[in-house]
């Protein structure tokens, strides 16, 4: 992603220093950072220096089923440095997580396959001293060698789930997982078998709550009937709004919480990706259809809308993006990633953003008028979403 200077230029624009069209006037840049917000927690912070003391400390809590978490969580997928490009250092990632705790974040999301294994190790080391104050979510569902981290295909067989959880507990330095997700539906394993295995883990005290990521809607119903689900974790942001059609109504019906992964659209809604962006080698976003040459210019209309409203409300585009998601339902929790403290602190400022009067309807109406070009993930990844598990 852009360097800090380009982030600062955008933020100053959102503060009203410039109202030049973003689509026409943004400078070229190289993408090499995590999808996070513009530098600083507020326009004033960007201009005058940013410190933790000036940042928002989260006080609001939300319920995912019966599980209480902070209003904004922290996604830790990018911390191993092999998804959006290299990160500064492992100690720095631990510092970011501990700063999040200091600022009131209680919800941390990782997975066995992130790294693989390394994200869980980072989270485990960072949170061990404060384990009783936080909620840790992780995911199973792939064949991952517990020694080498070599990744294979999907595997949600009950015996494999139990082996995977034992490895997770060691890496996370804990005796229980607060929220355990099936990462993707395994088309070879009935969801009833998966739910039964997780139920046994809950009875054993190794897991407290469970959920599904990117499942088919009938799979949600079937899983919930065996062992009540606490959360569904799907991609949901200003561009990727598919959950609104069926998944969110079903969650409301069943009393299941909803967690948004990639809530900043891989950094796009922070205003730091544009038609001139060139991603570093190995950056996942280079393969995302939203950002192809033929699609990104059209999709910049969302960034322009965010720019206009950020100026109007005196907030950053990231804060506005996250606040819009939170405004949809009280049981929705976004988990933006961050590998730099300023970006983390800016994201947490979303808790202070409100929509007065008719603002939410106005913004959403304008958003609805924009046609999004391209898919949210590459075709092979998309094929693994919305899958219905086989019948027993």
QUIQUIWO-V131496 format. One record per helix or strand. SS is the DSSP state (helix for helix, strand for strand). FROM is the first residue (numbers start at 0). LEN is the number of residues. If there is no record, write none. Layout:
SS;FROM;LEN, SS;FROM;LEN
This chain:
helix;3;11, helix;21;4, strand;28;3, helix;42;6, helix;51;3, strand;60;4, strand;66;4, strand;71;1, strand;73;2, helix;76;4, helix;89;13, strand;106;3, helix;117;16, strand;134;6, strand;141;3, strand;150;4, helix;157;15, strand;176;6, helix;190;13, strand;206;7, strand;214;1, helix;216;10, strand;230;5, helix;241;3, helix;246;8, strand;256;5, helix;264;6, strand;276;3, helix;283;4, helix;288;3, helix;295;18, helix;316;12, strand;331;3, strand;336;1, helix;340;12, helix;358;10, helix;378;4, strand;386;1
